[in-house]
Amino acid sequence: MLTALLSHTAFREMIADFVLFACLTFAWYFPRIGNGLFHRLEVLGSRLAHHQRLVIVAIAALTIVLRLSLLWILPVPIPVIQDEFSYLLAADTFAHGRLTNPPSPFWIFFDEVHVNQLPTYMSKYPPAQGAILAIGQLLGHPFIGVVLSAAIMCAAILWMLQGWLPPEWALLGGTLVLLRLGIFTYWIDSYWGGAVTAIGGALVLGTLPRILHFQRPRDAVLLALGAAILLNSRPFEGAILCLPVAVVLLVWLCGRCRPPWRAVLPRVVAPLLAVAVPCALFVLYYNWRLTGNALLFPYLLNDRLYFRTPDFIWSKAMPPLHYANAQFEAFYNGWSRNYWLANRMDTFPHLLRHLAMVTAKFVYFFLWPELCVPLLALPWLLRDRRVRLVVFEAVFCFLALLPVVWFEPHYAAPAVAAVFAVVTQGLRHLRRWKVDGRPVGIGLSRVVVLAAVILAPLHQRAGTFSPTANAATPRITYRAQFAARLNSLPGQHLVIVRYGPVSTEAGEWIYNGADRDRAKIVWARDIPGLDIGPLLRHFSGRRVWLAEPDAAIPRLGPYLVDAKP
């Protein structure tokens, strides 16, 4: 009974919360306990932190080593969410040296969620996440790209914090990022993304104080590179982060105390434009190659073709579309529409429910429980001119995400560096807190850091809050098992996936690579009432299989052409 309780995530989190509260209470009354050991560790960390380039490299290397050392208990993840398969398609396309793929005359049998089949065959998502996965694929496996992106994220946020905070506090903040996001969350344990966008946000925020103080060309280049990463990963959320930075730079360039233009133009403006202009041209070209319209993003094209539910809670849904297969009907007209109906802003209770859900997801993923404690220093933070902009960025980005219907924690990735800057500076203020002459802040801040180390493995690893994804996960793992089995057999294979009459738990199995006609395994959909003969003749040289995801135990067997569903 006790073992079952400990394995339950909610119960485990309750125990962690109770232990943290007990430790904070103890530290309140005995703030100097363990002072000798903690002081020695703090001095050592402070000395190390002043080697700023060294610690940046070290934290990236540590992220890689820690994650790889856990492969025996956290093996290389298999994709289970529709978004992951879409990103992996982009990775495979880029790894083949292409931006997109030609459409298939049999595309109706290959239609996939979050993938455009026409006018070209490609993921609907911006290319940044697919690019890092492609690097991993070229090095041996897409997961290598995931680990590299997490390592670069931790290093980039540490570098950003060094621009805003003293070196020792920047190192502490970077360590908190590693513990919170770099080892156990779905950002490093899936192909869904988060880390790449966080890198872009860290570069944008980290370059701002450096440009204002030093006006070095390399910082302008990094600012443009960060903005380019955001544009090619999460354009909407990235624009929200970049807007205040752009305002600050414009005020600096045009205000009373502006620097001389003969210094700013070659050192800041020219290097920034040298990166920003080619990036903007690439985005236009990428859109044109994928959609036939330089101003039409693949994501928006996919929305037009498939989605009839809006992205913001105040918008109205359009009349539903009807699809050739029952699985799309269940996803787009079933789960998707019901989720929007539950979160739209039609009544005050619905609005409160949605705002509470987004806030809970954000706080639970990034802060709860130990990193909420530094927010006790919020009154001091609001008066702290040194970090006022990053506090504003964190709040501004969070508020901008509140009206988004489909919120997941990686949507907030552009603001991660700002959030951890606020947390770290909050700890710095908290440490100075004294009550009746007792340095309670020292004890509380040490408990927070210690809890971040101890509780890191206990925080939610899966990270997805999609009920359909959670329900489908056990069954869709059979897809990977079937793929491994077929890969071990000689020749090429065509798998016809036949869902049950009402398929709600199997997940989506119809995903393929960039080069479908030459792939060892091709997955196609069985659509009742639609003649599959032309597809079978097109792949006549392959061994044909029938996969049934909705069977009591998903099964794979030979496909009988005359068999009726």
C-alpha positions in Angstrom: 0.0 0.0 0.0 2.8 2.4 1.0 4.7 1.6 -2.2 1.7 2.3 -4.3 1.2 5.7 -2.6 4.8 6.7 -3.1 4.6 5.9 -6.8 1.7 8.2 -7.2 2.9 11.6 -8.5 0.4 13.7 -6.5 1.2 12.0 -3.2 4.9 12.3 -3.9 4.5 16.0 -4.5 2.5 16.4 -1.3 5.3 14.8 0.7 7.8 17.0 -1.0 5.8 20.1 -0.2 5.4 19.1 3.4 9.1 18.4 3.8 10.0 21.8 2.3 7.6 23.6 4.6 9.0 21.8 7.6 12.6 22.7 6.6 11.6 26.3 6.0 10.0 26.5 9.4 13.1 25.0 11.0 15.4 27.4 9.1 13.2 30.3 10.4 14.1 29.5 14.0 17.6 28.1 13.4 18.9 30.1 10.4 22.6 29.4 11.1 22.4 25.7 11.3 25.2 24.0 9.2 26.7 27.4 8.7 30.3 26.1 8.5 29.6 23.7 5.7 27.3 26.0 3.8 29.8 28.9 4.1 32.6 26.8 2.6 30.5 25.7 -0.3 29.4 29.3 -1.0 33.0 30.5 -0.9 34.0 27.8 -3.3 31.1 28.6 -5.7 31.9 32.3 -5.6 35.5 31.6 -6.6 34.5 29.4 -9.4 31.8 31.8 -10.6 34.4 34.5 -11.4 35.8 32.3 -14.1 32.8 33.2 -16.2 33.7 31.5 -19.5 34.7 28.3 -17.7 31.5 28.0 -15.8 29.5 28.5 -19.0 31.3 25.6 -20.6 31.1 23.6 -17.4 27.4 23.8 -17.0 26.8 22.8 -20.6 29.1 19.8 -20.1 27.5 18.9 -16.8 24.0 18.9 -18.4 25.1 16.4 -21.0 26.9 14.2 -18.5 24.1 14.1 -16.1 21.4 13.2 -18.7 23.6 10.6 -20.4 24.4 9.0 -17.0 20.7 8.5 -16.4 20.1 6.5 -19.6 19.9 3.3 -17.6 16.8 4.6 -15.8 15.6 7.2 -18.3 16.3 5.7 -21.7 16.2 7.5 -25.0 12.6 8.6 -25.3 10.2 7.4 -28.0 7.9 9.9 -29.6 4.3 9.7 -28.4 2.8 13.1 -29.0 1.6 14.3 -32.4 3.8 17.4 -32.1 6.9 15.2 -31.6 6.3 13.2 -34.8 5.8 16.5 -36.7 9.1 17.9 -35.4 10.9 14.6 -36.3 9.5 14.9 -39.8 11.1 18.4 -40.1 14.4 16.9 -38.7 14.4 14.1 -41.2 13.7 16.6 -44.0 16.5 18.9 -43.0 18.9 15.9 -42.5 18.1 15.0 -46.2 19.3 18.4 -47.2 15.8 19.7 -48.1 13.5 22.4 -46.7 10.4 20.5 -47.7 9.2 17.4 -49.5 7.0 16.8 -52.6 3.4 15.8 -52.0 2.1 12.3 -52.6 -0.8 11.6 -55.0 -2.0 9.2 -52.2 -1.7 11.9 -49.5 -5.2 11.1 -48.1 -3.9 7.8 -46.8 -0.9 9.6 -45.1 -2.7 12.6 -43.7 -1.2 13.4 -40.3 -2.0 15.8 -37.4 0.2 18.9 -37.4 1.6 18.1 -40.8 0.8 19.8 -44.1 0.3 17.4 -47.1 -0.3 20.1 -49.7 1.1 22.1 -51.5 4.2 20.3 -50.0 4.7 17.6 -47.4 6.2 19.1 -44.3 5.7 19.8 -40.6 3.6 22.9 -39.9 5.9 24.1 -37.2 8.7 26.7 -37.5 12.0 25.1 -38.3 14.3 25.8 -35.3 13.3 22.7 -33.3 13.5 20.5 -36.4 17.0 21.9 -37.2 18.5 20.9 -33.8 16.9 17.5 -34.1 18.4 17.2 -37.6 21.8 17.9 -36.1 21.2 15.1 -33.7 20.0 12.8 -36.4 23.2 13.5 -38.4 25.3 12.7 -35.3 23.4 9.4 -34.8 20.0 10.1 -33.3 17.6 13.1 -32.9 17.8 12.7 -29.1 21.4 13.9 -29.3 20.0 17.2 -30.6 17.6 17.3 -27.6 20.5 16.9 -25.2 22.6 19.5 -27.0 19.8 22.0 -27.0 19.3 21.5 -23.2 23.0 22.0 -22.6 23.2 25.1 -24.7 20.1 26.4 -22.9 21.6 26.1 -19.5 24.8 27.8 -20.8 22.9 30.6 -22.5 20.8 31.4 -19.5 23.9 31.4 -17.3 25.5 33.8 -19.8 22.4 36.0 -19.7 22.4 36.1 -15.9 26.0 37.2 -15.9 24.9 40.3 -17.8 22.4 41.2 -15.1 23.7 39.8 -11.8 27.0 39.4 -9.9 28.9 36.2 -11.1 28.2 34.1 -8.0 24.5 34.7 -8.2 24.5 34.1 -12.0 26.1 30.7 -11.4 23.4 29.9 -8.8 20.7 30.9 -11.2 22.2 28.8 -14.0 22.4 25.8 -11.6 18.7 26.2 -10.7 17.9 26.1 -14.5 19.9 22.9 -14.8 18.2 21.3 -11.9 14.7 22.4 -12.8 14.7 22.0 -16.6 17.9 20.4 -17.8 17.6 16.8 -16.5 14.1 15.4 -15.8 11.4 17.5 -17.6 9.9 16.8 -20.9 12.1 19.5 -22.4 14.9 17.0 -22.4 12.9 13.8 -22.2 10.9 14.2 -25.5 11.1 15.8 -28.9 8.5 18.5 -28.1 10.9 21.4 -27.6 11.4 24.2 -25.2 15.1 24.5 -24.9 15.8 25.9 -28.3 13.3 28.8 -27.8 14.7 29.4 -24.3 18.2 29.9 -25.9 16.7 32.6 -28.2 15.1 34.4 -25.2 18.4 34.2 -23.2 20.4 35.7 -26.1 18.0 38.6 -26.5 17.8 39.4 -22.8 21.5 38.8 -22.2 22.7 41.1 -24.9 20.7 44.1 -23.8 22.8 45.2 -20.8 26.0 44.4 -22.7 24.9 46.5 -25.7 24.0 49.4 -23.4 27.3 49.3 -21.6 29.9 48.1 -24.1 28.4 48.6 -27.6 30.3 45.6 -29.0 29.4 44.2 -32.5 29.3 40.6 -31.2 26.5 41.5 -28.8 24.5 43.0 -31.6 25.0 39.9 -33.6 23.9 37.7 -30.7 20.8 39.9 -30.2 19.8 39.4 -33.8 20.6 35.7 -33.6 18.4 35.3 -30.5 15.6 37.1 -32.2 16.0 34.9 -35.3 15.8 31.8 -33.1 12.6 33.1 -31.5 11.1 33.9 -34.9 11.9 30.4 -36.1 10.6 28.6 -33.0 7.8 30.5 -31.3 7.1 33.7 -33.3 4.2 35.0 -31.2 5.7 34.5 -27.8 9.1 35.6 -29.1 7.7 38.9 -30.4 6.2 39.5 -26.9 9.6 39.1 -25.4 11.4 41.2 -28.0 9.0 44.1 -27.9 10.1 45.7 -24.5 13.8 45.1 -25.5 13.2 46.9 -28.8 11.5 49.8 -27.0 14.5 50.1 -24.6 17.0 50.1 -27.5 15.0 52.7 -29.4 14.8 55.0 -26.3 18.5 54.5 -25.8 19.3 55.3 -29.5 17.0 58.3 -29.8 16.9 59.7 -26.2 18.7 62.7 -24.7 21.6 60.6 -23.6 22.0 58.7 -26.8 25.5 57.6 -27.8 27.1 59.2 -30.9 25.8 57.7 -34.2 29.3 57.3 -35.6 30.0 54.8 -32.8 26.6 53.1 -32.7 26.1 52.5 -36.5 29.1 50.3 -37.1 29.1 48.7 -33.6 25.4 48.0 -33.1 23.1 48.8 -36.0 25.2 47.4 -38.9 26.0 44.0 -37.2 22.4 43.7 -36.1 21.0 44.3 -39.6 23.7 42.0 -41.1 22.1 39.1 -39.3 18.5 40.2 -39.1 18.0 40.9 -42.8 19.2 37.5 -44.0 17.1 35.9 -41.3 14.0 37.7 -42.4 14.7 36.8 -46.0 15.1 33.2 -45.0 11.7 33.1 -43.3 10.0 34.6 -46.4 11.8 32.0 -48.6 10.9 29.2 -46.2 7.3 30.2 -46.2 7.3 30.4 -50.0 8.8 27.0 -50.4 6.3 25.3 -48.0 3.1 27.2 -48.7 3.7 29.0 -52.1 3.2 32.4 -50.3 6.1 34.2 -48.7 3.7 35.8 -46.2 1.8 32.7 -45.2 3.4 30.7 -42.4 3.0 26.9 -42.6 1.4 27.0 -39.2 -1.3 29.3 -40.4 -1.9 27.2 -43.5 -2.5 24.2 -41.3 -4.9 26.1 -39.2 -6.9 27.1 -42.3 -7.0 23.5 -43.7 -7.7 21.6 -40.4 -8.5 23.7 -37.3 -11.8 25.5 -36.9 -11.2 26.3 -33.2 -9.3 29.6 -32.4 -6.1 30.1 -30.5 -7.4 32.8 -28.2 -10.1 32.6 -25.6 -12.1 35.6 -26.9 -12.3 34.4 -30.5 -15.2 32.6 -32.0 -15.0 29.1 -33.5 -15.8 28.6 -37.2 -18.3 25.9 -38.4 -16.7 22.5 -38.2 -15.0 20.9 -41.1 -15.6 17.2 -42.0 -12.7 15.0 -42.7 -12.1 11.8 -44.7 -11.1 9.8 -41.7 -12.8 9.3 -38.3 -9.6 10.0 -36.4 -9.5 13.5 -37.6 -13.1 13.9 -36.8 -12.5 12.8 -33.2 -9.5 15.0 -32.8 -10.5 18.2 -34.5 -14.3 18.1 -34.0 -14.1 16.1 -30.7 -11.3 16.7 -28.3 -10.1 20.0 -29.9 -13.5 21.6 -30.0 -14.4 20.4 -26.5 -11.2 21.8 -25.1 -11.9 25.1 -26.6 -15.5 25.1 -25.3 -14.2 24.5 -21.8 -11.7 27.4 -22.0 -13.4 30.0 -24.1 -14.3 33.4 -22.5 -18.1 33.1 -22.8 -18.8 33.1 -19.1 -16.9 34.4 -16.0 -16.5 30.9 -14.5 -15.0 29.7 -17.8 -12.6 32.7 -17.8 -11.6 32.0 -14.2 -11.1 28.3 -14.9 -8.8 29.0 -17.8 -6.8 31.6 -16.0 -6.4 29.3 -13.1 -5.3 26.4 -15.3 -2.6 28.5 -17.2 -1.3 29.9 -13.9 -1.2 26.4 -12.3 0.7 24.9 -15.3 3.2 27.8 -15.3 3.8 27.8 -11.6 3.9 24.1 -11.2 6.3 23.5 -14.0 8.8 26.3 -13.4 8.5 27.2 -9.7 6.6 24.9 -7.4 7.3 24.4 -4.6 10.9 25.6 -3.7 11.3 28.3 -6.3 8.1 30.0 -5.2 9.8 31.0 -1.9 12.0 33.7 -3.5 8.8 35.5 -4.7 8.4 36.5 -1.0 11.0 39.2 -2.0 8.6 40.6 -4.6 8.3 44.0 -2.8 12.1 44.4 -2.9 12.2 43.2 -6.5 9.7 45.8 -7.7 11.9 48.5 -6.2 15.2 47.0 -7.6 16.1 49.1 -10.6 18.9 46.7 -11.6 16.4 44.0 -12.6 13.2 46.0 -13.2 13.2 45.2 -16.9 13.5 41.4 -16.5 10.8 41.5 -13.8 8.6 43.4 -16.3 9.5 40.9 -19.1 8.6 37.9 -16.9 5.2 39.4 -15.9 4.5 40.8 -19.4 5.2 37.4 -21.1 3.1 35.5 -18.6 0.2 37.9 -19.0 0.4 37.6 -22.8 0.1 33.8 -22.5 -3.1 33.9 -20.3 -5.5 34.3 -23.3 -3.9 31.4 -25.2 -6.3 28.4 -25.4 -3.6 25.7 -26.0 -1.1 26.6 -23.3 1.8 24.2 -22.5 4.9 25.1 -20.4 7.1 25.3 -23.5 5.0 28.2 -24.8 6.6 30.3 -22.1 10.2 29.2 -23.1 11.2 32.7 -24.4 10.7 34.1 -20.9 12.6 31.3 -19.0 15.7 33.4 -18.6 13.7 36.3 -17.2 11.8 34.0 -14.8 15.1 32.6 -13.4 16.6 36.1 -13.2 13.7 37.1 -11.0 14.0 33.9 -8.9 17.7 34.4 -8.4 17.5 38.1 -7.6 14.6 37.2 -5.2 16.9 34.8 -3.4 19.5 37.5 -3.2 17.1 39.9 -1.5 15.7 37.1 0.6 19.1 36.2 1.9 19.4 39.7 3.5 16.1 39.4 5.4 16.4 39.8 9.2 13.7 39.4 11.8 14.4 40.8 15.3 18.1 40.7 14.4 18.0 37.0 13.3 19.3 36.4 9.8 16.3 34.2 8.8 16.9 35.0 5.1 20.2 33.1 5.1 18.5 30.0 6.4 15.5 30.2 4.0 17.7 30.8 1.0 19.9 27.8 1.8 16.8 25.6 2.2 15.5 26.7 -1.2 18.8 25.8 -2.9 19.1 22.5 -1.0 15.5 21.6 -1.9 16.2 22.4 -5.6 18.9 19.8 -5.5 17.0 17.1 -3.6 13.6 17.6 -5.3 14.8 17.8 -8.9 14.1 14.1 -9.6 10.7 14.3 -8.0 9.2 17.0 -10.2 7.0 15.9 -13.1 9.0 14.4 -15.9 6.3 13.8 -18.5 5.4 17.4 -18.6 2.4 17.1 -21.0 -0.9 18.2 -19.7 -2.8 17.0 -22.7 -5.4 14.4 -21.6 -5.5 12.8 -25.0 -1.7 12.4 -25.0 -1.7 10.9 -21.5 -4.4 8.4 -22.4 -2.7 7.4 -25.7 0.8 7.0 -24.3 0.6 3.3 -23.3 -0.9 2.2 -26.6 1.2 4.2 -29.0 4.4 2.6 -27.5 3.3 -0.5 -29.4 4.0 1.5 -32.6 7.6 1.7 -31.7 7.7 -2.0 -30.8 6.2 -2.9 -34.2 8.6 -0.6 -36.0 11.6 -2.2 -34.3 10.2 -5.6 -35.2 9.8 -4.7 -38.9 13.2 -3.0 -39.0 14.8 -6.3 -38.0 13.1 -8.1 -41.0 14.6 -7.9 -44.5 13.0 -5.9 -47.3 10.6 -2.9 -47.2 7.2 -2.8 -45.5 3.9 -1.1 -45.8 1.8 -0.9 -42.6 -2.0 -0.3 -43.0 -3.3 1.1 -39.8 -6.9 0.1 -39.1 -8.5 1.9 -36.1 -11.5 0.8 -34.3 -15.0 2.3 -34.9 -14.5 4.9 -32.1 -10.8 5.5 -31.7 -10.0 7.8 -28.7 -7.2 6.1 -26.8 -4.8 4.7 -29.5 -3.1 8.0 -30.4 -2.1 8.8 -33.9 0.0 6.1 -35.6 0.2 7.6 -39.2 3.5 9.3 -39.3 6.3 8.9 -41.8 9.7 10.2 -42.7 10.7 12.7 -45.3 11.4 10.1 -48.1 8.2 8.1 -47.9 8.6 6.1 -51.1 12.1 4.9 -50.2 11.6 4.4 -46.4 11.9 0.9 -45.0 8.5 1.3 -43.2 5.6 3.3 -44.6 2.5 3.9 -42.4 -0.8 4.4 -44.1 -4.4 4.8 -43.0 -7.2 2.4 -43.7 -10.2 4.6 -44.6 -13.6 2.8 -44.7 -15.3 3.4 -48.1 -12.1 4.6 -49.8 -10.4 2.2 -52.3 -6.9 1.4 -51.0 -6.0 -0.6 -54.2 -4.0 2.3 -55.9 -1.9 2.7 -52.8 -1.2 -1.1 -52.6 -0.2 -1.1 -56.3 2.1 1.9 -55.8 3.9 0.0 -53.1 3.6 -3.4 -54.8 7.1 -4.5 -54.0 6.6 -4.2 -50.2 5.4 -6.7 -47.7 2.0 -5.4 -46.4 1.0 -5.6 -42.8 -2.2 -4.7 -40.8 -1.8 -2.8 -37.5 -4.8 -2.6 -35.2 -4.1 0.0 -32.4 -7.6 -0.4 -30.9 -7.5 -4.1 -30.3 -7.6 -5.2 -26.7 -3.8 -5.6 -27.1 -2.6 -3.7 -30.2 -1.5 -6.2 -32.8 0.4 -6.5 -36.1 -0.2 -9.2 -38.7 -0.2 -9.8 -42.4 -2.6 -7.7 -44.4 -5.2 -9.7 -46.3 -6.4 -7.7 -49.3 -9.8 -9.3 -49.4 -10.4 -8.9 -45.6 -13.2 -6.6 -44.6 -12.8 -4.2 -41.7 
